Amino acid sequence: MKNWIVNRRWLLILLTALLASCSGGGGFSGTPPPPTATLTSVALSPLTATVGPGGTTPLAVTGTYSDGSTAILLASDETFQSSNTVAVTVNADGLATVVAGAITGVTATISATDTASGLVTSPTDSTVVTVGSAGIGPPTPTSGSAASATAKNNVMCTAIQPFYWEIGEAGSALASGSSTQTGGSPVTASKIFATASASKWIYAMYVVQKRGGAANLTADDIKFLTFTSGYSNMGSLTTAALPDAAAVESGQIWQSGPEYGWPIRL
């Protein structure tokens, strides 16, 4: 019985020593997990916007965290406020709208409050919306009529009739019309005109823009836009007609290229 007691004591000592060695002296020796980053501030963007009556501008909230990282926060997790709802309102999605009839030049400061943290955008991190003139934004029936009257009656416009004018955006024309002399035929967007040298410059820039930059021009584009052949007009079926030397020499036909001057020699 005595021997059993002694052996039991040795067993307890051995177990204690093993536990101590595994635990590094009784404490946790591993690397503790990093603390969770917490939201420290919120900011709106854009910081300024000028919008005409009836116009809108979307706002975004960016959060900055304790570890220095940033992230766009969901509008549904924020509450938006306008300092001047008579001029500018803001909805739950962060879309600011200038009230119809708002006075030009009036401002409103839009702020945002993060629902979970209670953090509010500071005055320097809030959006200031300025009411622009009524002319800012898509054409209205009134502004479209004004543009048409100008194109038809303004002396600077009548001097270059006939022409087709258009106000639009990437998707479509928003307003358009024809300005012709009395008794003349209406001009449409698809009408083909004979071109002059200045028109060729404009056309070349148009093609470059449509291609997304000069680096995207095709071999055929370059052939036409270096103007090494004459054109009578521009259109989807435009073809080149090589000029004879006499016509070039007399100036009846323009031509360009390294030997004639770059990019156009008139």
C-alpha positions in Angstrom: 0.0 0.0 0.0 2.9 2.3 0.8 4.5 1.6 -2.6 1.2 2.5 -4.4 1.1 5.8 -2.6 4.6 6.6 -3.5 4.0 5.7 -7.2 0.9 7.8 -7.3 2.8 10.8 -6.0 5.5 10.3 -8.7 2.7 10.1 -11.3 1.2 13.4 -10.2 4.6 15.0 -10.3 5.3 13.7 -13.8 1.9 14.9 -15.1 2.4 18.3 -13.6 5.8 18.6 -15.3 4.4 17.6 -18.6 1.6 20.1 -18.4 4.0 22.9 -17.5 6.3 22.1 -20.4 3.4 22.0 -22.9 2.0 25.3 -21.8 5.2 27.1 -21.8 5.3 27.7 -18.1 1.5 27.9 -17.6 0.8 30.8 -20.1 -0.4 30.9 -23.7 2.6 31.2 -26.0 0.7 31.5 -29.4 0.1 34.8 -31.4 -3.2 36.3 -30.4 -5.6 37.1 -33.2 -5.6 40.7 -34.5 -8.3 42.9 -33.1 -11.4 43.5 -35.4 -11.1 46.8 -37.3 -13.8 49.2 -36.2 -15.4 52.1 -38.1 -13.9 55.4 -37.1 -15.4 57.9 -39.6 -17.7 58.3 -42.5 -17.6 60.7 -45.5 -19.8 61.5 -48.4 -18.9 61.9 -52.1 -19.0 64.0 -54.2 -18.2 66.8 -51.8 -19.8 69.4 -54.1 -22.4 69.3 -56.8 -24.2 71.9 -58.9 -27.6 70.7 -60.1 -30.5 72.5 -61.9 -34.1 72.5 -60.6 -35.6 69.0 -60.9 -32.2 67.4 -61.3 -30.6 64.7 -59.2 -27.2 63.6 -58.0 -26.4 60.3 -56.4 -24.3 60.3 -53.2 -22.0 57.6 -51.8 -20.8 57.0 -48.2 -17.2 55.8 -47.6 -16.2 54.4 -44.2 -12.7 54.6 -42.8 -11.7 51.9 -40.3 -9.2 51.7 -37.4 -6.7 49.7 -39.5 -6.6 52.5 -42.1 -8.8 50.6 -44.7 -11.8 52.1 -46.4 -15.0 50.7 -47.9 -18.1 52.0 -49.6 -21.0 51.5 -47.2 -24.5 50.4 -48.1 -27.0 53.3 -48.3 -29.5 51.1 -46.5 -27.1 51.3 -43.4 -27.0 55.1 -43.4 -29.5 57.9 -42.7 -29.3 61.0 -44.9 -30.3 64.5 -44.0 -30.5 67.8 -45.9 -29.9 71.1 -44.2 -32.3 72.9 -46.6 -35.2 70.7 -47.7 -36.8 73.7 -49.4 -34.1 73.6 -52.0 -32.7 70.1 -51.9 -34.1 66.8 -50.6 -32.4 63.4 -50.2 -34.0 60.0 -50.1 -33.1 56.8 -48.3 -30.9 55.7 -51.2 -28.7 58.8 -51.0 -30.2 60.4 -54.1 -30.2 64.2 -53.7 -32.9 66.1 -55.7 -33.1 69.8 -56.3 -36.6 71.0 -55.8 -38.4 72.4 -58.9 -38.5 76.2 -58.6 -35.5 76.4 -56.2 -33.6 79.6 -56.4 -30.3 79.6 -58.3 -27.3 79.8 -56.0 -29.0 78.5 -52.9 -27.1 75.6 -51.2 -27.9 72.7 -49.0 -25.5 70.5 -47.0 -26.2 66.8 -47.1 -24.9 64.7 -44.2 -25.1 61.0 -43.4 -25.3 59.1 -40.1 -24.1 55.5 -39.9 -26.9 53.6 -38.2 -24.8 51.0 -36.4 -22.1 53.2 -35.0 -23.8 56.5 -34.8 -21.0 58.3 -36.6 -22.0 61.4 -38.6 -20.2 63.0 -41.5 -18.3 66.1 -40.5 -19.1 69.4 -42.3 -15.9 69.0 -44.4 -16.9 65.4 -45.3 -20.5 66.2 -46.2 -21.9 67.2 -49.7 -22.8 70.7 -50.5 -25.4 70.9 -53.3 -25.7 74.2 -55.1 -28.9 75.0 -57.1 -27.8 75.7 -60.7 -29.6 77.6 -63.4 -32.6 76.1 -65.0 -30.5 75.6 -68.1 -28.5 72.8 -66.4 -29.9 69.4 -67.2 -31.7 67.7 -70.2 -33.5 70.0 -72.7 -37.0 71.0 -71.8 -39.8 71.8 -74.3 -39.0 75.5 -73.7 -35.3 75.2 -74.1 -35.7 73.0 -77.2 -37.9 75.6 -78.8 -35.4 78.3 -78.0 -32.6 76.3 -79.6 -34.7 75.8 -82.7 -35.5 79.5 -82.9 -31.8 80.4 -82.5 -30.8 78.0 -85.3 -33.4 79.4 -87.7 -33.2 83.1 -86.9 -29.9 84.1 -85.4 -27.7 85.9 -87.9 -24.7 83.8 -87.1 -26.7 80.7 -87.9 -28.5 81.9 -91.0 -25.1 82.8 -92.5 -24.2 79.1 -92.7 -27.5 77.6 -93.6 -28.5 74.9 -94.4 -27.5 72.7 -91.5 -28.8 70.1 -89.1 -28.4 70.7 -85.3 -28.7 68.2 -82.5 -28.5 68.3 -78.7 -28.0 64.8 -77.2 -26.2 62.4 -75.0 -24.6 59.0 -75.6 -27.9 57.2 -75.8 -29.9 59.4 -78.2 -30.7 62.9 -79.4 -32.7 64.9 -76.9 -33.5 67.7 -79.3 -32.8 68.3 -83.0 -33.9 70.3 -86.0 -33.2 71.6 -89.5 -32.1 75.2 -90.3 -32.6 76.0 -94.0 -33.1 79.1 -96.1 -36.6 80.0 -97.1 -37.9 77.5 -99.6 -35.0 75.1 -99.0 -35.3 71.4 -98.4 -35.1 70.2 -94.7 -31.7 68.8 -93.6 -31.7 65.6 -91.7 -29.1 63.8 -89.7 -28.5 61.3 -92.5 -28.0 63.9 -95.3 -24.6 63.8 -97.0 -22.8 67.1 -97.6 -19.9 68.0 -99.7 -17.0 68.6 -97.3 -14.4 71.4 -97.0 -11.0 71.1 -95.4 -12.1 72.2 -91.9 -14.9 69.6 -92.0 -12.3 66.9 -92.7 -10.4 67.9 -89.5 -13.7 67.6 -87.5 -14.5 64.3 -89.2 -11.1 62.9 -88.4 -11.4 63.8 -84.7 -14.9 62.3 -84.7 -13.5 59.0 -86.0 -10.7 59.0 -83.5 -13.2 59.6 -80.7 -15.5 56.8 -81.9 -12.6 54.4 -82.0 -11.6 55.3 -78.4 -8.3 56.8 -79.3 -5.8 57.0 -82.2 -4.2 53.7 -81.0 -7.4 51.9 -82.0 -7.6 53.1 -85.6 -7.7 50.4 -88.2 -5.6 50.2 -91.2 -8.5 51.4 -93.3 -9.1 54.3 -90.9 -5.5 55.4 -91.2 -5.7 55.2 -95.0 -8.7 57.5 -95.1 -7.7 59.9 -92.3 -4.2 60.6 -93.5 -6.0 62.1 -96.5 -3.8 60.7 -99.3 -6.8 60.6 -101.6 -9.7 63.0 -102.4 -13.3 62.9 -101.1 -16.4 64.4 -102.5 -18.4 63.7 -99.4 -18.4 61.7 -96.2 -20.8 58.8 -95.5 -21.1 55.1 -94.8 -20.4 54.4 -98.5 -17.5 56.9 -98.9 -14.8 55.8 -101.3 -11.5 57.2 -102.2 -10.6 58.7 -105.6 -6.9 59.0 -106.3 -6.3 62.6 -107.7 -4.1 63.2 -110.7 -0.9 65.2 -110.3 -2.2 68.2 -112.2 -5.2 68.6 -110.0 -3.1 68.4 -106.8 -0.6 70.9 -108.3 -3.3 73.4 -109.2 -4.8 73.2 -105.7 -8.1 71.8 -107.0 -7.7 68.7 -104.8 -6.0 68.6 -101.4 -3.7 65.9 -100.4 -1.5 65.2 -97.4 1.1 62.8 -96.0 4.8 63.0 -95.1 5.6 64.4 -98.6 2.8 67.0 -98.4 2.9 68.1 -94.8 1.3 66.6 -91.8 -1.5 66.0 -91.2 -3.2 68.2 -93.9 -1.8 70.5 -96.4 -4.3 72.9 -97.8 
